[in-house]
Amino acid sequence: MSEVVRRGADWTALPPAVDVADNSAGLSAVDAVIAAGPFRDSWESLAAYQPPRWYLDAKFGVFLHWGVFSVPAFHNEWYSREMYRAGTPEFEHHVATYGPQDEFGYKDFIPSFTMEQFDPDAWAALFRRAGAQFVVPVAEHHDGFAMYDTDRSRWKATVMGPRRDVLGDLLDATRRAWLVAGASSHRAEHWFFMNGGARFDSDVLDPAFVDFYGPAQREETAPNEQFLEDWLLRTVEIVDRYRPQVLWFDWWIEQPAFEPYVRKLAAYYYNRAAQWGREVVINYKWTSFADGSAVYDVERGSIAGIRPQVWQNDTSVSRSSWGWVEGHDYKSVADLVGELVDVVAKNGVLLLNVGPTPEGTIPAAEQELLKGIGAWLSRNGEAIYGTRPWAVAGEGPTAVAVGSFVDHEATAYTSADVRFTSRTDVTGDHVYAIVLRRPADGTARIESFGSGRGLLTRGIRAVSVLGQADAPQWRQDHAALTVELGPAPDGGTDVGVVVKVSLDAEATRQRTDVVHG
């Protein structure tokens, strides 16, 4: 623990608070952009939204949970809430380690959140090596500390902590690496997030810091107009200042009070993107957007089958936390590839999170996981990028948990578990069978490709194994397509293997003209 963390911070030189009570000018500017079209702030108008081709093809992005919560690095990224809730492990840990909350509060971690080793270009290079196509850093988490340069708060990375625009620097590096830049907002929950500290003597009750700790109201109360306006204008500020092409929202904006502001934000964002000449994506959870007006997101989960509209699974390399903590319960490369493949086969996109340290580094274990995914994609990416769902998502004996928050333990895939994708390009029509565990006997058996299933409606022109130069031996019968795999390129520890089936061209009927006399 640093000396700054141990003794707390000196806040006598804190910049003056920003007055955000009168939002009339900002709201008028938002209304003007909406009035200029093409989208209006109605669900009927927003239903005209279409997800962009680049997103449909991308399949894989990197999420980043970074922030002040990485300084205590205890349990998870909700430390700022739980440290003020009596009876929680965080509360007890905080008092024992740092002292009472009225003497050392969450704000006192900010000086130790330095990010002095932050190298945005190195991060972008790592994400590119991982095979990611877009990057979504957290702009502001529930704790109210802005990782970007905002005019609506003094509690921001540009004037304290890192003392630089870390969001802007990373998005610039992302674009230099030819990746798509995005941002996420978790601001909505700040209405209630610190409310535990309002129930006993803590710095949450200190008037000097009310603009940081926020309303700290009860969850049962609807946010008032001032908070909702501030939420809207903070998000508009991110849109205008950083031009993200992905805008990800966490939960709680599905609360009824947010509904008109959510519509207004979506219309504003889509209209601004039209002005930029860029295609954009909004990710939402639960029921906060009308179906078809944005891209539905499932947190740490999956769905039962192929969804007609593209969707997204946001998950993390760790089961225990989104942000940096000691003692992570990390997933394996096999786990993460399995998640990616399952999502893509069901018409989804995977947004995979890593959590940097307060010094501004990505932990070595998380770098290795990203590199492992990238190594797999370098051989097998043809079956992922730019693909579309096939007739069925998959086959095999292993049941996949569906819904949100279902990744608490690994799915024990076998060599009989297969996921399917398809592609049509200038070389023809192809179907990919991604066998999730390489068979020990070197033989892949794909039942959905059996002639008796009726799923392959055309003959097989060729069969190949991605990453393998020599054509494999194969045979198709009523029950299955059987493929003799070559040796694994990494000596047998390969995570899954992809069989590519190229289909015969569609038969074209000869034209017959009848001359009527």
FIZA-896365 format. One record per residue (C-alpha): residue number from 1; residue in one letter; x, y, z. Coordinates in nm, 2 decimals. Example, Ala and Ser with C-alpha at 12.3 -4.5 7.8 and 13.67 -1.06 7.14 Angstrom:
# residues 2
  seq  type       u       v       w
    1     A    1.23   -0.45    0.78
    2     S    1.37   -0.11    0.71
This chain:
# residues 517
  seq  type       u       v       w
    1     M    0.00    0.00    0.00
    2     S    0.14    0.34   -0.09
    3     E    0.18    0.62    0.16
    4     V   -0.09    0.82   -0.02
    5     V   -0.34    0.54    0.02
    6     R   -0.24    0.49    0.38
    7     R   -0.28    0.85    0.50
    8     G   -0.56    0.97    0.26
    9     A   -0.54    1.27    0.04
   10     D   -0.53    1.65    0.09
   11     W   -0.84    1.80   -0.07
   12     T   -0.78    2.16    0.03
   13     A   -0.68    2.25   -0.33
   14     L   -0.97    2.08   -0.49
   15     P   -1.10    2.27   -0.80
   16     P   -1.44    2.43   -0.76
   17     A   -1.75    2.22   -0.82
   18     V   -1.91    2.24   -1.16
   19     D   -2.27    2.38   -1.16
   20     V   -2.49    2.15   -1.37
   21     A   -2.83    2.27   -1.25
   22     D   -2.92    2.47   -1.56
   23     N   -2.92    2.24   -1.86
   24     S   -3.15    2.44   -2.09
   25     A   -2.88    2.54   -2.34
   26     G   -2.75    2.18   -2.37
   27     L   -3.10    2.04   -2.41
   28     S   -3.18    2.29   -2.68
   29     A   -2.87    2.19   -2.87
   30     V   -2.97    1.82   -2.84
   31     D   -3.32    1.90   -2.97
   32     A   -3.18    2.09   -3.27
   33     V   -2.97    1.79   -3.38
   34     I   -3.28    1.56   -3.34
   35     A   -3.50    1.80   -3.54
   36     A   -3.25    1.79   -3.82
   37     G   -3.30    1.42   -3.86
   38     P   -3.30    1.16   -4.00
   39     F   -3.40    1.00   -3.67
   40     R   -3.67    1.14   -3.44
   41     D   -3.69    1.05   -3.07
   42     S   -3.97    0.80   -3.11
   43     W   -3.95    0.42   -3.11
   44     E   -4.12    0.42   -3.44
   45     S   -3.85    0.63   -3.60
   46     L   -3.56    0.45   -3.41
   47     A   -3.69    0.11   -3.55
   48     A   -3.54    0.22   -3.88
   49     Y   -3.20    0.16   -3.74
   50     Q   -2.99   -0.11   -3.90
   51     P   -2.67   -0.25   -3.74
   52     P   -2.37   -0.18   -3.96
   53     R   -2.19   -0.43   -4.18
   54     W   -1.86   -0.37   -4.00
   55     Y   -2.02   -0.48   -3.67
   56     L   -2.19   -0.79   -3.82
   57     D   -1.85   -0.89   -3.96
   58     A   -1.63   -0.80   -3.66
   59     K   -1.75   -1.07   -3.41
   60     F   -1.50   -0.98   -3.14
   61     G   -1.41   -0.67   -2.94
   62     V   -1.22   -0.59   -2.62
   63     F   -1.39   -0.42   -2.32
   64     L   -1.19   -0.24   -2.05
   65     H   -1.30   -0.19   -1.69
   66     W   -1.04    0.05   -1.55
   67     G   -1.08    0.30   -1.27
   68     V   -1.02    0.40   -0.91
   69     F   -1.16    0.07   -0.79
   70     S   -0.84   -0.10   -0.91
   71     V   -0.65    0.07   -0.63
   72     P   -0.81   -0.12   -0.34
   73     A   -0.82   -0.42   -0.58
   74     F   -1.05   -0.61   -0.34
   75     H   -1.32   -0.85   -0.44
   76     N   -1.45   -0.67   -0.75
   77     E   -1.52   -0.34   -0.92
   78     W   -1.81   -0.26   -0.69
   79     Y   -1.58   -0.17   -0.41
   80     S   -1.71    0.19   -0.41
   81     R   -2.05    0.07   -0.32
   82     E   -1.98   -0.22   -0.09
   83     M   -1.72   -0.04    0.12
   84     Y   -2.01    0.17    0.25
   85     R   -2.25   -0.12    0.32
   86     A   -2.21   -0.24    0.68
   87     G   -2.17   -0.62    0.70
   88     T   -2.00   -0.67    0.36
   89     P   -1.65   -0.81    0.33
   90     E   -1.55   -0.48    0.16
   91     F   -1.68   -0.28    0.46
   92     E   -1.48   -0.48    0.71
   93     H   -1.17   -0.49    0.49
   94     H   -1.18   -0.11    0.44
   95     V   -1.21   -0.03    0.81
   96     A   -0.93   -0.27    0.90
   97     T   -0.70   -0.16    0.62
   98     Y   -0.76    0.21    0.57
   99     G   -0.97    0.32    0.87
  100     P   -1.32    0.46    0.92
  101     Q   -1.51    0.58    0.61
  102     D   -1.55    0.93    0.76
  103     E   -1.16    0.96    0.77
  104     F   -1.07    0.76    0.46
  105     G   -1.34    0.74    0.19
  106     Y   -1.34    0.62   -0.17
  107     K   -1.22    0.95   -0.30
  108     D   -0.90    0.91   -0.11
  109     F   -0.79    0.63   -0.35
  110     I   -0.78    0.87   -0.64
  111     P   -0.42    1.00   -0.59
  112     S   -0.30    0.64   -0.61
  113     F   -0.47    0.58   -0.94
  114     T   -0.18    0.71   -1.14
  115     M   -0.16    0.50   -1.45
  116     E    0.20    0.62   -1.49
  117     Q    0.29    0.31   -1.70
  118     F    0.00    0.35   -1.94
  119     D    0.10    0.30   -2.31
  120     P   -0.21    0.33   -2.53
  121     D   -0.03    0.22   -2.84
  122     A    0.10   -0.09   -2.68
  123     W   -0.25   -0.17   -2.56
  124     A   -0.39   -0.12   -2.90
  125     A   -0.12   -0.35   -3.05
  126     L   -0.21   -0.62   -2.80
  127     F   -0.58   -0.59   -2.88
  128     R   -0.50   -0.62   -3.25
  129     R   -0.28   -0.92   -3.19
  130     A   -0.58   -1.08   -3.00
  131     G   -0.79   -1.05   -3.31
  132     A   -1.02   -0.78   -3.17
  133     Q   -1.19   -0.56   -3.42
  134     F   -1.32   -0.29   -3.18
  135     V   -1.23   -0.16   -2.84
  136     V   -1.48   -0.03   -2.57
  137     P   -1.32    0.13   -2.27
  138     V   -1.53    0.24   -1.97
  139     A   -1.58    0.62   -1.99
  140     E   -1.74    0.64   -1.65
  141     H   -1.82    0.36   -1.41
  142     H   -2.08    0.36   -1.13
  143     D   -1.83    0.53   -0.90
  144     G   -1.87    0.87   -1.07
  145     F   -1.50    0.92   -1.17
  146     A   -1.48    1.02   -1.53
  147     M   -1.20    0.86   -1.73
  148     Y   -1.24    1.13   -1.99
  149     D   -1.22    1.51   -2.02
  150     T   -1.57    1.63   -1.91
  151     D   -1.70    1.98   -1.86
  152     R   -1.96    1.86   -1.63
  153     S   -1.74    1.74   -1.34
  154     R   -1.42    1.82   -1.16
  155     W   -1.38    1.45   -1.07
  156     K   -1.20    1.34   -1.38
  157     A   -0.88    1.18   -1.50
  158     T   -0.76    1.49   -1.67
  159     V   -0.71    1.69   -1.34
  160     M   -0.65    1.42   -1.08
  161     G   -0.52    1.06   -1.06
  162     P   -0.37    1.00   -1.41
  163     R   -0.39    1.37   -1.50
  164     R   -0.44    1.29   -1.86
  165     D   -0.73    1.21   -2.09
  166     V   -0.68    0.83   -2.08
  167     L   -1.00    0.76   -2.27
  168     G   -0.91    0.99   -2.55
  169     D   -0.55    0.87   -2.57
  170     L   -0.66    0.51   -2.59
  171     L   -0.93    0.58   -2.85
  172     D   -0.67    0.77   -3.06
  173     A   -0.43    0.47   -3.04
  174     T   -0.72    0.23   -3.12
  175     R   -0.79    0.42   -3.44
  176     R   -0.42    0.44   -3.53
  177     A   -0.42    0.06   -3.51
  178     W   -0.72    0.05   -3.76
  179     L   -0.96   -0.07   -3.49
  180     V   -1.30    0.07   -3.42
  181     A   -1.32    0.29   -3.11
  182     G   -1.61    0.27   -2.87
  183     A   -1.70    0.38   -2.51
  184     S   -1.93    0.26   -2.23
  185     S   -2.14    0.45   -1.98
  186     H   -2.23    0.31   -1.64
  187     R   -2.34    0.65   -1.51
  188     A   -2.71    0.57   -1.46
  189     E   -2.65    0.37   -1.14
  190     H   -2.47    0.66   -0.98
  191     W   -2.81    0.78   -0.87
  192     F   -2.81    0.53   -0.58
  193     F   -2.46    0.37   -0.60
  194     M   -2.31    0.53   -0.29
  195     N   -2.62    0.54   -0.08
  196     G   -2.48    0.31    0.19
  197     G   -2.26    0.59    0.30
  198     A   -2.56    0.81    0.36
  199     R   -2.67    0.58    0.64
  200     F   -2.39    0.64    0.89
  201     D   -2.10    0.89    0.94
  202     S   -1.90    0.88    0.62
  203     D   -1.75    1.12    0.37
  204     V   -2.05    1.05    0.15
  205     L   -2.24    1.30    0.37
  206     D   -1.97    1.57    0.35
  207     P   -2.11    1.86    0.15
  208     A   -1.77    1.92    0.01
  209     F   -1.78    1.60   -0.19
  210     V   -2.15    1.56   -0.28
  211     D   -2.08    1.63   -0.65
  212     F   -1.85    1.32   -0.65
  213     Y   -2.06    1.08   -0.44
  214     G   -2.37    1.18   -0.63
  215     P   -2.73    1.18   -0.52
  216     A   -2.68    0.86   -0.31
  217     Q   -3.05    0.81   -0.31
  218     R   -3.24    0.49   -0.24
  219     E   -3.28    0.25   -0.53
  220     E   -3.66    0.26   -0.49
  221     T   -3.68    0.62   -0.59
  222     A   -3.69    0.73   -0.95
  223     P   -3.41    0.97   -1.06
  224     N   -3.52    1.33   -1.08
  225     E   -3.51    1.55   -1.39
  226     Q   -3.18    1.71   -1.30
  227     F   -3.01    1.38   -1.27
  228     L   -3.17    1.25   -1.59
  229     E   -3.07    1.57   -1.78
  230     D   -2.71    1.53   -1.65
  231     W   -2.70    1.17   -1.76
  232     L   -2.82    1.27   -2.11
  233     L   -2.58    1.56   -2.15
  234     R   -2.28    1.36   -2.01
  235     T   -2.35    1.10   -2.27
  236     V   -2.39    1.36   -2.54
  237     E   -2.06    1.50   -2.44
  238     I   -1.89    1.16   -2.49
  239     V   -2.05    1.13   -2.83
  240     D   -1.95    1.47   -2.95
  241     R   -1.60    1.48   -2.80
  242     Y   -1.48    1.12   -2.88
  243     R   -1.71    1.01   -3.17
  244     P   -1.73    0.65   -3.05
  245     Q   -1.88    0.40   -3.30
  246     V   -2.00    0.17   -3.02
  247     L   -2.19    0.31   -2.73
  248     W   -2.25    0.05   -2.46
  249     F   -2.49    0.10   -2.17
  250     D   -2.51   -0.09   -1.84
  251     W   -2.83   -0.18   -1.66
  252     W   -3.07    0.06   -1.48
  253     I   -3.15    0.27   -1.78
  254     E   -3.44    0.04   -1.83
  255     Q   -3.61    0.22   -1.53
  256     P   -3.92    0.40   -1.66
  257     A   -3.79    0.74   -1.57
  258     F   -3.51    0.70   -1.82
  259     E   -3.73    0.61   -2.12
  260     P   -3.78    0.95   -2.28
  261     Y   -3.41    1.04   -2.23
  262     V   -3.30    0.71   -2.38
  263     R   -3.50    0.78   -2.69
  264     K   -3.36    1.13   -2.71
  265     L   -3.00    1.00   -2.67
  266     A   -3.04    0.73   -2.94
  267     A   -3.19    0.98   -3.19
  268     Y   -2.91    1.23   -3.12
  269     Y   -2.64    0.97   -3.15
  270     Y   -2.77    0.82   -3.47
  271     N   -2.81    1.17   -3.62
  272     R   -2.47    1.28   -3.52
  273     A   -2.32    0.96   -3.67
  274     A   -2.51    1.04   -4.00
  275     Q   -2.34    1.38   -3.99
  276     W   -2.00    1.21   -3.94
  277     G   -2.06    0.96   -4.22
  278     R   -2.00    0.67   -3.97
  279     E   -2.21    0.37   -3.88
  280     V   -2.26    0.31   -3.51
  281     V   -2.39    0.06   -3.26
  282     I   -2.57    0.11   -2.93
  283     N   -2.56   -0.19   -2.69
  284     Y   -2.83   -0.22   -2.43
  285     K   -2.95   -0.47   -2.17
  286     W   -3.29   -0.60   -2.07
  287     T   -3.57   -0.39   -2.20
  288     S   -3.42   -0.04   -2.20
  289     F   -3.46   -0.01   -2.58
  290     A   -3.73   -0.12   -2.81
  291     D   -3.65   -0.43   -3.01
  292     G   -3.47   -0.35   -3.33
  293     S   -3.37    0.01   -3.23
  294     A   -3.03   -0.10   -3.10
  295     V   -2.82   -0.41   -3.04
  296     Y   -2.93   -0.64   -2.75
  297     D   -2.66   -0.73   -2.50
  298     V   -2.65   -1.03   -2.26
  299     E   -2.41   -1.00   -1.97
  300     R   -2.19   -1.31   -1.90
  301     G   -2.43   -1.53   -2.09
  302     S   -2.58   -1.69   -2.40
  303     I   -2.91   -1.75   -2.57
  304     A   -3.07   -2.08   -2.67
  305     G   -3.04   -2.07   -3.05
  306     I   -2.99   -1.85   -3.35
  307     R   -3.13   -1.50   -3.29
  308     P   -3.25   -1.34   -3.62
  309     Q   -3.10   -1.00   -3.52
  310     V   -2.74   -0.96   -3.42
  311     W   -2.68   -0.96   -3.05
  312     Q   -2.38   -0.94   -2.81
  313     N   -2.24   -1.12   -2.51
  314     D   -2.03   -0.90   -2.29
  315     T   -1.81   -1.11   -2.06
  316     S   -1.47   -1.10   -1.89
  317     V   -1.15   -1.31   -1.88
  318     S   -1.22   -1.34   -1.51
  319     R   -1.52   -1.50   -1.34
  320     S   -1.45   -1.30   -1.02
  321     S   -1.43   -0.94   -1.13
  322     W   -1.44   -0.70   -1.42
  323     G   -1.17   -0.48   -1.27
  324     W   -0.83   -0.55   -1.14
  325     V   -0.82   -0.75   -0.81
  326     E   -0.58   -0.98   -0.65
  327     G   -0.65   -1.35   -0.69
  328     H   -0.86   -1.35   -1.01
  329     D   -1.05   -1.67   -1.11
  330     Y   -0.94   -1.66   -1.47
  331     K   -1.10   -1.85   -1.75
  332     S   -0.88   -2.06   -1.99
  333     V   -0.81   -1.99   -2.35
  334     A   -1.03   -2.30   -2.43
  335     D   -1.31   -2.14   -2.22
  336     L   -1.29   -1.81   -2.40
  337     V   -1.27   -1.96   -2.75
  338     G   -1.57   -2.17   -2.66
  339     E   -1.76   -1.86   -2.56
  340     L   -1.66   -1.68   -2.88
  341     V   -1.76   -1.97   -3.10
  342     D   -2.09   -2.04   -2.93
  343     V   -2.19   -1.67   -2.96
  344     V   -2.09   -1.63   -3.32
  345     A   -2.28   -1.95   -3.42
  346     K   -2.59   -1.79   -3.27
  347     N   -2.55   -1.46   -3.47
  348     G   -2.38   -1.28   -3.19
  349     V   -2.07   -1.08   -3.11
  350     L   -1.84   -1.13   -2.82
  351     L   -1.71   -0.83   -2.61
  352     L   -1.44   -0.96   -2.39
  353     N   -1.32   -0.76   -2.09
  354     V   -0.98   -0.71   -1.93
  355     G   -0.90   -0.51   -1.62
  356     P   -0.59   -0.29   -1.61
  357     T   -0.39   -0.22   -1.29
  358     P   -0.39    0.13   -1.13
  359     E   -0.03    0.17   -1.27
  360     G   -0.17    0.15   -1.62
  361     T   -0.07   -0.20   -1.72
  362     I   -0.27   -0.50   -1.84
  363     P   -0.19   -0.79   -1.61
  364     A    0.04   -1.05   -1.76
  365     A   -0.21   -1.33   -1.72
  366     E   -0.47   -1.13   -1.91
  367     Q   -0.22   -1.05   -2.19
  368     E   -0.15   -1.42   -2.23
  369     L   -0.52   -1.50   -2.26
  370     L   -0.57   -1.24   -2.53
  371     K   -0.26   -1.37   -2.72
  372     G   -0.40   -1.72   -2.69
  373     I   -0.73   -1.62   -2.85
  374     G   -0.54   -1.43   -3.12
  375     A   -0.33   -1.74   -3.19
  376     W   -0.64   -1.95   -3.24
  377     L   -0.80   -1.68   -3.46
  378     S   -0.49   -1.65   -3.67
  379     R   -0.55   -2.02   -3.78
  380     N   -0.93   -2.03   -3.76
  381     G   -1.05   -1.68   -3.81
  382     E   -1.20   -1.76   -4.15
  383     A   -1.47   -1.95   -3.96
  384     I   -1.55   -1.64   -3.74
  385     Y   -1.50   -1.31   -3.91
  386     G   -1.75   -1.21   -4.17
  387     T   -1.96   -1.53   -4.12
  388     R   -2.33   -1.57   -4.08
  389     P   -2.53   -1.84   -3.90
  390     W   -2.59   -2.17   -4.07
  391     A   -2.91   -2.38   -4.06
  392     V   -2.84   -2.48   -3.70
  393     A   -2.61   -2.33   -3.44
  394     G   -2.46   -2.65   -3.32
  395     E   -2.47   -3.01   -3.21
  396     G   -2.34   -3.22   -2.93
  397     P   -2.42   -3.36   -2.58
  398     T   -2.31   -3.06   -2.37
  399     A   -2.59   -2.83   -2.26
  400     V   -2.50   -2.46   -2.26
  401     A   -2.65   -2.24   -1.98
  402     V   -2.86   -1.96   -2.13
  403     G   -2.95   -1.62   -1.98
  404     S   -2.73   -1.37   -1.80
  405     F   -2.46   -1.43   -1.54
  406     V   -2.42   -1.80   -1.62
  407     D   -2.04   -1.82   -1.67
  408     H   -1.95   -1.89   -1.31
  409     E   -1.80   -2.22   -1.41
  410     A   -1.65   -2.36   -1.73
  411     T   -1.86   -2.55   -1.99
  412     A   -1.71   -2.90   -2.02
  413     Y   -1.72   -2.93   -2.40
  414     T   -1.63   -3.25   -2.57
  415     S   -1.51   -3.35   -2.92
  416     A   -1.87   -3.42   -3.00
  417     D   -1.97   -3.06   -2.94
  418     V   -1.97   -2.86   -3.27
  419     R   -2.07   -2.51   -3.37
  420     F   -2.15   -2.40   -3.72
  421     T   -2.10   -2.08   -3.93
  422     S   -2.14   -2.01   -4.30
  423     R   -1.99   -1.79   -4.56
  424     T   -2.06   -1.69   -4.92
  425     D   -1.79   -1.52   -5.11
  426     V   -1.63   -1.51   -5.45
  427     T   -1.50   -1.86   -5.41
  428     G   -1.84   -2.01   -5.34
  429     D   -2.05   -2.12   -5.05
  430     H   -1.89   -2.27   -4.74
  431     V   -2.00   -2.41   -4.41
  432     Y   -1.76   -2.44   -4.11
  433     A   -1.79   -2.70   -3.84
  434     I   -1.60   -2.58   -3.53
  435     V   -1.52   -2.89   -3.32
  436     L   -1.48   -2.74   -2.97
  437     R   -1.23   -3.00   -2.84
  438     R   -0.99   -3.17   -3.07
  439     P   -1.07   -3.55   -3.08
  440     A   -0.81   -3.76   -2.91
  441     D   -0.83   -4.02   -3.19
  442     G   -0.78   -3.75   -3.46
  443     T   -1.12   -3.82   -3.62
  444     A   -1.40   -3.56   -3.63
  445     R   -1.75   -3.68   -3.67
  446     I   -2.00   -3.42   -3.77
  447     E   -2.36   -3.55   -3.76
  448     S   -2.53   -3.25   -3.90
  449     F   -2.34   -3.30   -4.23
  450     G   -2.47   -3.65   -4.27
  451     S   -2.67   -3.71   -4.59
  452     G   -2.96   -3.83   -4.38
  453     R   -3.00   -3.50   -4.20
  454     G   -3.10   -3.30   -4.50
  455     L   -2.93   -2.99   -4.37
  456     L   -2.66   -2.98   -4.65
  457     T   -2.89   -2.91   -4.94
  458     R   -2.61   -2.94   -5.20
  459     G   -2.32   -3.18   -5.26
  460     I   -1.98   -3.14   -5.10
  461     R   -1.72   -3.00   -5.34
  462     A   -1.42   -3.01   -5.10
  463     V   -1.33   -3.06   -4.73
  464     S   -1.04   -2.90   -4.56
  465     V   -0.91   -2.84   -4.21
  466     L   -0.82   -2.48   -4.13
  467     G   -0.45   -2.43   -4.06
  468     Q   -0.36   -2.76   -4.23
  469     A   -0.20   -2.76   -4.57
  470     D   -0.28   -3.11   -4.68
  471     A   -0.64   -3.21   -4.77
  472     P   -0.78   -3.46   -4.52
  473     Q   -0.94   -3.79   -4.59
  474     W   -1.31   -3.77   -4.54
  475     R   -1.63   -3.96   -4.61
  476     Q   -2.00   -3.88   -4.59
  477     D   -2.27   -4.13   -4.51
  478     H   -2.62   -4.12   -4.39
  479     A   -2.52   -4.06   -4.03
  480     A   -2.23   -3.81   -4.05
  481     L   -1.94   -3.65   -4.22
  482     T   -1.62   -3.81   -4.09
  483     V   -1.29   -3.63   -4.13
  484     E   -0.94   -3.76   -4.05
  485     L   -0.76   -3.47   -3.90
  486     G   -0.39   -3.41   -3.93
  487     P   -0.17   -3.34   -3.63
  488     A   -0.25   -3.04   -3.42
  489     P   -0.02   -2.74   -3.51
  490     D    0.08   -2.69   -3.15
  491     G    0.15   -3.05   -3.06
  492     G   -0.19   -3.16   -2.94
  493     T   -0.30   -2.88   -2.71
  494     D   -0.50   -2.70   -2.98
  495     V   -0.82   -2.55   -2.86
  496     G   -1.07   -2.68   -3.11
  497     V   -1.04   -2.75   -3.48
  498     V   -1.23   -2.62   -3.78
  499     V   -1.35   -2.83   -4.07
  500     K   -1.44   -2.63   -4.38
  501     V   -1.69   -2.78   -4.62
  502     S   -1.71   -2.62   -4.96
  503     L   -2.04   -2.68   -5.14
  504     D   -2.12   -2.76   -5.50
  505     A   -2.25   -2.46   -5.69
  506     E   -2.62   -2.43   -5.72
  507     A   -2.76   -2.59   -6.03
  508     T   -2.90   -2.34   -6.27
  509     R   -3.20   -2.44   -6.48
  510     Q   -3.16   -2.39   -6.85
  511     R   -3.38   -2.11   -6.97
  512     T   -3.66   -2.21   -7.20
  513     D   -3.85   -1.94   -7.40
  514     V   -4.19   -2.01   -7.54
  515     V   -4.29   -1.79   -7.84
  516     H   -4.67   -1.73   -7.84
  517     G   -4.83   -1.68   -8.17
